[in-house]
């Protein structure tokens, strides 16, 4: 086996053991070493990537005559004005551009995708489809109406409306439960994958 | 950590089972979970794998690309995410390249660049494909939805040069790729909401179809988009990755992971049930006491 690869596997296992020690044993200098190593290497990667991107998409094209790039470069530099109290307000210009462009794009497209498409796809067929599909579609329609009714704030929550709203809350809780469950599943997937890496490096679990 | 005795003293009553469980040292649970997972990873037990409709549709979607068509593969994996869905990414890349589909790689996350390279290297047939002709790799682009929006009309201007420093105009594969509609499709892989950037900026306004490979954290969202026909299939988590490898006929290293995952899920469900039962028991006990 390649010596460098071997060394990499050893370091990997040591760092995994150090980081696992935080919750299997207690917070200690070992877990701190793993944590700080992770943060510092991540920061180093971010820095190298950022410098590479500034060079590739900013400096090099600028030197090749794309003078307009001076505007975003200047806006980027202005972010660092926050370190000088007197000129700190300049950073707002940069943030205004970044947020403005981001919001503009999101608002322009999200109406179609998150509202209109969801609305049109909520019109479901309940006849001339298999019984199971029809039952599922009916449940979806009921869930839709109950959930939307929960957000009617202009009428008092009493009588039939209150009952419908309560069902709407249950449907939302089912969704939130699904989100929570899938997040736990995802995190567990990461955890298991790390244990597998650890065991693989030891020649087990292959 | 609250001691059981202390918990009992605080409420002025004898400690109950709920108090004991509540005050239990959580390290026991972590040890139990870790040992359970490690055991399941070492011992090979075959649990049948169910292949979901969304994974089948993901493959059908890949089959719909004509030979020679160009797709964008946005590899937005981080290292941890790649542990979960890396196999599906590699299988997708391999399948597409072997079918003669050309791939433009880019990343909205920094790790994605090196992970794409690692995935490509792990494809046994990668030497058959020529860089710049069959596939090309662009780097990391900061800006998320802004980058994807910028690619709508100006691919060359947004991507600039590939990871080797070659400008788009000098890359054979990029000659006819000027805007997003020149791509036959997009495939996004990651652990965040990046796939929605492509849905919002490419699929809805320009009808560029897409699919994604994601961790289970985005399963509810992906299901919504899939049902709304804005996603042409998806691969979710290790289960989906293993299913994809099975459908494509590639060897999978995820069999034991799925066993471990199933065992861990059973443990979590059991813990949730125990927690809820104790909660109900405690509630009933308090009600009786108040009466």
Boltz contact constraints between the chains, C-beta under 6 A:
constraints:
  - contact:
      token1: [A, 23]
      token2: [B, 30]
      max_distance: 6.0
  - contact:
      token1: [A, 24]
      token2: [B, 30]
      max_distance: 6.0
  - contact:
      token1: [A, 45]
      token2: [B, 110]
      max_distance: 6.0
  - contact:
      token1: [A, 49]
      token2: [B, 110]
      max_distance: 6.0
  - contact:
      token1: [A, 49]
      token2: [B, 140]
      max_distance: 6.0
  - contact:
      token1: [A, 56]
      token2: [B, 160]
      max_distance: 6.0
  - contact:
      token1: [A, 56]
      token2: [B, 161]
      max_distance: 6.0
  - contact:
      token1: [A, 57]
      token2: [B, 160]
      max_distance: 6.0
  - contact:
      token1: [A, 101]
      token2: [B, 146]
      max_distance: 6.0
  - contact:
      token1: [A, 105]
      token2: [B, 145]
      max_distance: 6.0
  - contact:
      token1: [A, 105]
      token2: [B, 149]
      max_distance: 6.0
  - contact:
      token1: [A, 109]
      token2: [B, 200]
      max_distance: 6.0
  - contact:
      token1: [A, 112]
      token2: [B, 204]
      max_distance: 6.0
  - contact:
      token1: [A, 113]
      token2: [B, 199]
      max_distance: 6.0
  - contact:
      token1: [A, 113]
      token2: [B, 200]
      max_distance: 6.0
  - contact:
      token1: [A, 113]
      token2: [B, 204]
      max_distance: 6.0
  - contact:
      token1: [A, 117]
      token2: [B, 228]
      max_distance: 6.0
  - contact:
      token1: [A, 121]
      token2: [B, 228]
      max_distance: 6.0
  - contact:
      token1: [A, 178]
      token2: [B, 220]
      max_distance: 6.0
  - contact:
      token1: [A, 179]
      token2: [B, 220]
      max_distance: 6.0
  - contact:
      token1: [A, 182]
      token2: [B, 216]
      max_distance: 6.0
  - contact:
      token1: [A, 182]
      token2: [B, 217]
      max_distance: 6.0
  - contact:
      token1: [A, 182]
      token2: [B, 219]
      max_distance: 6.0
  - contact:
      token1: [A, 183]
      token2: [B, 217]
      max_distance: 6.0
  - contact:
      token1: [A, 185]
      token2: [B, 216]
      max_distance: 6.0
  - contact:
      token1: [A, 186]
      token2: [B, 215]
      max_distance: 6.0
  - contact:
      token1: [A, 186]
      token2: [B, 216]
      max_distance: 6.0
  - contact:
      token1: [A, 186]
      token2: [B, 217]
      max_distance: 6.0
  - contact:
      token1: [A, 188]
      token2: [B, 264]
      max_distance: 6.0
  - contact:
      token1: [A, 189]
      token2: [B, 84]
      max_distance: 6.0
  - contact:
      token1: [A, 189]
      token2: [B, 237]
      max_distance: 6.0
  - contact:
      token1: [A, 189]
      token2: [B, 238]
      max_distance: 6.0
  - contact:
      token1: [A, 190]
      token2: [B, 80]
      max_distance: 6.0
  - contact:
      token1: [A, 192]
      token2: [B, 37]
      max_distance: 6.0
  - contact:
      token1: [A, 192]
      token2: [B, 257]
      max_distance: 6.0
  - contact:
      token1: [A, 192]
      token2: [B, 260]
      max_distance: 6.0
  - contact:
      token1: [A, 192]
      token2: [B, 261]
      max_distance: 6.0
  - contact:
      token1: [A, 193]
      token2: [B, 83]
      max_distance: 6.0
  - contact:
      token1: [A, 193]
      token2: [B, 84]
      max_distance: 6.0
  - contact:
      token1: [A, 195]
      token2: [B, 37]
      max_distance: 6.0
  - contact:
      token1: [A, 195]
      token2: [B, 38]
      max_distance: 6.0
  - contact:
      token1: [A, 196]
      token2: [B, 41]
      max_distance: 6.0
  - contact:
      token1: [A, 196]
      token2: [B, 257]
      max_distance: 6.0
  - contact:
      token1: [A, 199]
      token2: [B, 41]
      max_distance: 6.0
  - contact:
      token1: [A, 204]
      token2: [B, 42]
      max_distance: 6.0
  - contact:
      token1: [A, 205]
      token2: [B, 41]
      max_distance: 6.0
  - contact:
      token1: [A, 205]
      token2: [B, 42]
      max_distance: 6.0
